[in-house]
Amino acid sequence: MISASNDLAARFSTFEEEAFRLETLDDYSNSGNPAAYRAFLAGEEKPAGYNAAWLDTVRRATESGKHMVRVHILSRPLTPYLRYELGWAI
């Protein structure tokens, strides 16, 4: 059985021209990398190589001429999750 997160990752690896993701929630902490989010909340430094596999996926897609777009609607004040996402994004 493929989990929802694995299915999403597979879609970003197999799309043909453009991938678009719209995020409207203030907190996705239970769906991405909960351990990394907890580390961020504990004040730990971002690990070396954090998100390297995802960055490789994006690099391969864009080098082959594909477009990837991600839009996240932000609210104020920023939630802890949004601070994590913006702080550890790359």
Backbone bond lengths (Angstrom), bond angles and torsions (degrees), N, CA, C in turn:
res aa  C-N    CA-C-N  psi(-1)  N-CA   C-N-CA  omega(-1)  CA-C   N-CA-C  phi
1 M - - - 1.451 - - 1.527 109.49 -
2 I 1.317 117.52 134.90 1.451 122.41 178.81 1.522 108.51 -94.02
3 S 1.337 116.29 129.23 1.461 119.28 178.66 1.523 109.24 -75.94
4 A 1.319 116.42 164.09 1.458 121.19 179.81 1.523 110.74 -59.61
5 S 1.337 117.90 -41.49 1.468 119.71 -178.89 1.519 111.13 -68.56
6 N 1.355 118.68 -38.09 1.457 120.92 176.57 1.515 110.85 -67.10
7 D 1.335 117.43 -38.05 1.451 121.72 178.07 1.528 109.95 -62.92
8 L 1.329 116.85 -42.39 1.456 120.87 178.60 1.525 110.20 -63.50
9 A 1.314 117.60 -45.32 1.465 121.10 178.76 1.528 109.96 -60.26
10 A 1.326 117.26 -41.38 1.466 120.67 179.16 1.523 110.74 -63.09
11 R 1.296 116.87 -38.83 1.470 119.62 179.36 1.529 111.26 -64.29
12 F 1.326 117.21 -37.41 1.458 119.55 177.93 1.523 111.53 -71.27
13 S 1.309 117.70 -17.71 1.458 120.97 178.16 1.527 112.80 -90.90
14 T 1.324 117.63 -18.86 1.459 120.10 -172.47 1.527 114.98 -117.69
15 F 1.320 119.21 0.34 1.462 119.22 -178.60 1.531 110.36 -66.14
16 E 1.323 116.35 157.83 1.460 119.96 -172.72 1.522 114.72 -97.77
17 E 1.329 118.86 -37.50 1.468 119.78 -175.94 1.517 113.85 -128.92
18 E 1.334 116.60 -54.16 1.460 120.05 -175.52 1.520 110.39 -142.95
19 A 1.319 115.06 137.88 1.469 121.14 175.11 1.523 107.55 -119.24
20 F 1.312 116.44 131.58 1.459 122.16 -178.82 1.518 108.24 -128.00
21 R 1.331 115.54 132.43 1.464 120.66 177.52 1.521 108.30 -129.72
22 L 1.321 116.51 124.86 1.461 122.94 176.80 1.518 107.88 -109.78
23 E 1.329 116.47 122.89 1.457 122.11 178.29 1.522 108.58 -112.34
24 T 1.314 116.53 124.31 1.464 120.57 -176.46 1.528 113.50 -116.05
25 L 1.328 117.36 -8.83 1.459 120.16 -179.02 1.528 110.73 -87.93
26 D 1.317 116.51 154.25 1.466 121.79 177.27 1.523 112.27 -82.54
27 D 1.327 117.09 -10.46 1.462 119.50 -174.51 1.525 110.40 -149.17
28 Y 1.316 115.48 117.18 1.463 122.63 174.18 1.531 109.49 -118.12
29 S 1.315 117.13 27.06 1.465 121.36 -172.31 1.528 113.95 -63.51
30 N 1.308 118.36 -21.05 1.468 119.84 179.92 1.520 113.06 -91.28
31 S 1.331 118.15 -2.31 1.456 118.71 -174.31 1.523 114.67 -113.58
32 G 1.296 118.99 -20.03 1.457 120.05 -175.73 1.509 112.90 -97.97
33 N 1.310 115.45 -95.00 1.464 121.96 -178.30 1.535 107.71 -129.93
34 P 1.331 117.45 81.15 1.467 120.29 -176.04 1.525 113.65 -56.93
35 A 1.325 118.04 -34.44 1.468 120.39 -179.84 1.527 110.54 -65.76
36 A 1.322 117.25 -40.61 1.468 120.65 178.37 1.524 110.15 -66.35
37 Y 1.320 116.63 -39.77 1.459 120.28 178.62 1.534 110.83 -62.30
38 R 1.325 116.99 -42.88 1.474 120.24 177.81 1.532 110.24 -63.42
39 A 1.325 117.15 -39.19 1.469 120.83 178.40 1.523 110.30 -63.05
40 F 1.322 117.02 -41.89 1.464 121.41 177.00 1.533 110.38 -60.27
41 L 1.323 116.16 -47.53 1.467 120.49 -179.69 1.528 111.66 -61.96
42 A 1.327 117.05 -31.05 1.461 121.77 179.69 1.528 112.01 -80.14
43 G 1.333 116.80 -1.18 1.457 120.37 177.74 1.515 114.55 84.40
44 E 1.325 117.33 12.76 1.457 120.34 179.84 1.535 110.60 -72.78
45 E 1.309 115.56 156.42 1.459 121.35 175.90 1.523 109.41 -74.00
46 K 1.328 115.64 151.02 1.460 119.70 175.20 1.528 108.37 -64.43
47 P 1.336 118.18 127.67 1.462 120.40 -178.29 1.528 112.30 -64.30
48 A 1.317 116.39 147.61 1.458 120.63 174.76 1.524 108.36 -60.13
49 G 1.300 115.79 137.11 1.458 119.93 179.31 1.513 114.62 78.61
50 Y 1.337 116.62 8.40 1.461 119.95 -179.89 1.530 109.56 -57.45
51 N 1.297 117.10 130.65 1.466 124.89 178.42 1.528 113.25 68.82
52 A 1.323 118.98 16.67 1.466 122.05 -176.76 1.529 111.90 -58.90
53 A 1.308 117.65 -40.78 1.468 119.84 -178.98 1.530 110.87 -64.42
54 W 1.340 116.16 -42.02 1.464 119.66 178.39 1.524 110.35 -65.67
55 L 1.320 117.44 -43.08 1.459 120.12 178.62 1.526 111.23 -61.78
56 D 1.320 118.12 -35.29 1.463 121.87 175.07 1.532 110.94 -64.24
57 T 1.333 116.11 -40.73 1.465 120.60 177.50 1.521 110.36 -61.11
58 V 1.321 116.59 -46.65 1.463 120.93 179.46 1.533 110.37 -63.65
59 R 1.310 116.49 -44.26 1.469 121.10 -179.60 1.531 111.12 -59.58
60 R 1.326 117.05 -47.58 1.472 120.35 -179.77 1.530 110.79 -61.23
61 A 1.324 115.85 -42.45 1.467 119.72 -178.75 1.528 111.15 -65.00
62 T 1.312 116.92 -48.54 1.463 119.25 -176.83 1.524 112.16 -70.27
63 E 1.331 117.18 -34.08 1.467 119.11 177.15 1.526 111.89 -66.48
64 S 1.316 117.15 -23.55 1.463 120.19 177.99 1.532 111.86 -92.63
65 G 1.338 116.57 9.61 1.461 120.94 175.11 1.517 115.52 90.61
66 K 1.307 117.80 6.46 1.461 120.82 178.61 1.525 109.78 -84.32
67 H 1.324 115.67 158.55 1.461 121.73 179.62 1.521 109.53 -115.00
68 M 1.331 115.44 136.02 1.457 120.98 176.84 1.521 107.95 -125.71
69 V 1.328 115.66 127.81 1.460 121.12 -177.69 1.524 108.05 -128.92
70 R 1.330 115.57 133.66 1.464 120.93 176.46 1.521 107.27 -132.84
71 V 1.308 115.93 126.73 1.455 121.88 178.45 1.519 107.50 -122.38
72 H 1.329 116.22 128.12 1.456 120.64 176.63 1.524 107.37 -122.87
73 I 1.312 115.91 118.91 1.457 121.98 177.33 1.527 107.46 -73.88
74 L 1.312 117.08 122.40 1.468 121.63 -177.77 1.517 110.92 -103.05
75 S 1.307 115.05 145.54 1.458 120.61 174.04 1.526 108.21 -113.90
76 R 1.305 116.46 161.26 1.462 122.45 177.56 1.506 108.72 -116.92
77 P 1.309 119.72 140.31 1.459 125.37 -5.98 1.530 109.97 -70.56
78 L 1.322 115.66 158.55 1.454 119.84 179.71 1.521 110.15 -64.56
79 T 1.317 115.87 138.30 1.459 121.00 175.19 1.530 108.78 -75.53
80 P 1.314 118.07 162.93 1.470 119.28 175.13 1.529 112.01 -54.95
81 Y 1.333 117.51 -38.86 1.461 119.41 179.54 1.526 111.36 -64.02
82 L 1.320 117.25 -43.26 1.467 119.18 179.55 1.523 111.20 -65.40
83 R 1.327 118.37 -35.24 1.475 120.66 174.81 1.530 110.30 -63.70
84 Y 1.328 116.41 -40.20 1.471 121.53 176.66 1.530 109.54 -62.24
85 E 1.314 116.13 -49.80 1.459 120.03 -177.62 1.522 111.74 -59.72
86 L 1.301 116.94 -43.64 1.469 120.48 -179.97 1.530 111.90 -73.16
87 G 1.322 117.16 -34.56 1.447 120.73 -178.11 1.519 114.57 -77.48
88 W 1.333 116.39 -33.08 1.457 120.12 -176.59 1.525 111.74 -112.41
89 A 1.316 117.61 16.09 1.458 120.83 -173.92 1.521 113.26 -54.92
90 I 1.305 117.45 -41.98 1.478 120.32 -178.48 1.504 108.51 -132.15
